[in-house]
Every structure is written in C-alpha cells, then in structure tokens.
Amino acid sequence: MKRDNLIKMANRIGAFFEAMPDRQQAVADVATHLRRTWDPRMRVEILKSLGTAEEAQLKPVVRDALLALARTDAQLG
C-alpha cells in the first residue's frame, strides 16, 4: 500500500481519537489500534515516514503514536 494512503488512513484514525480529553490516552489508543488492526507491513511502511518530509503530513497524535510504536518495536525486536 502506498505510504500517502497510509498517512491519510492513520490521520482519520487520529482525528477520531484526538477528540479525547486525555491526550496521552489518545496517543496510546491510536498506537493500540494500529498495532491490532493494521498488517505489520502497513505499520512498517508508515513508520518510514518518520524523520522525512512526509512526517509533516501526520497529525501530531498520529506522529506520537508512531513514535511509541517504533519504541515498542525496538524493545521487542
């Protein structure tokens, strides 16, 4: 799947969760949603947007969730 489509999908998920009053919980919930429902190949592909110009397209809540996913994946792997 193309990374720009993944960014759009992730931002839609982020839009839902960013309405939560607790931002930390929103970030955790976005990360959990991506971990549980996205194919690992999709997660790997969107994580490649971190540290590139594409990162600017991510909602802050999504960017923070991806950073959390990357940290978790690094600890597991």
C-alpha positions in Angstrom: 0.0 0.0 0.0 1.3 3.5 -0.8 2.6 5.5 2.1 0.4 8.5 1.3 -2.7 6.4 1.6 -1.5 5.0 4.9 -0.9 8.5 6.2 -4.4 9.5 5.2 -5.9 6.4 6.9 -3.8 7.0 10.0 -4.9 10.6 10.2 -8.5 9.6 10.0 -7.9 7.3 13.0 -6.1 10.1 14.7 -9.0 12.5 14.1 -11.3 10.1 16.0 -9.0 9.7 19.0 -7.7 13.3 19.2 -11.2 14.4 20.5 -10.4 12.5 23.7 -9.7 14.8 26.7 -6.7 12.8 27.8 -4.0 13.3 25.1 -1.7 10.6 26.4 -4.6 8.1 26.3 -5.4 9.2 22.7 -1.8 8.6 21.6 -1.9 5.2 23.3 -5.2 4.3 21.7 -4.0 5.2 18.2 -0.9 3.1 18.7 -3.0 0.2 20.0 -5.4 0.5 17.1 -2.6 0.4 14.6 -0.9 -2.5 16.3 -4.0 -4.6 16.5 -5.7 -3.8 13.2 -3.0 -3.0 10.7 -1.0 -5.6 8.9 2.6 -5.5 10.0 3.7 -4.5 6.5 1.5 -1.4 6.7 3.0 -0.4 10.1 6.5 -0.8 8.8 5.7 1.3 5.7 4.1 4.2 7.7 6.9 4.2 10.2 9.2 5.0 7.3 7.6 8.4 7.2 9.2 9.4 10.5 12.2 11.6 10.0 11.2 12.5 6.5 9.3 15.4 4.9 6.2 13.1 5.0 6.2 13.3 8.8 4.8 16.8 8.5 1.6 15.3 7.0 0.9 13.4 10.1 -1.5 14.7 12.8 0.5 15.2 16.0 -1.4 12.5 17.8 -0.6 10.0 15.0 3.1 11.0 14.9 3.4 10.5 18.6 1.6 7.1 18.3 4.0 6.1 15.6 7.0 7.1 17.8 5.5 5.0 20.6 5.1 2.0 18.2 8.7 2.4 17.0 10.0 2.4 20.6 7.9 -0.7 21.4 9.0 -2.5 18.2 12.6 -1.7 19.0 12.3 -3.1 22.5 10.6 -6.3 21.2 13.0 -6.9 18.4 
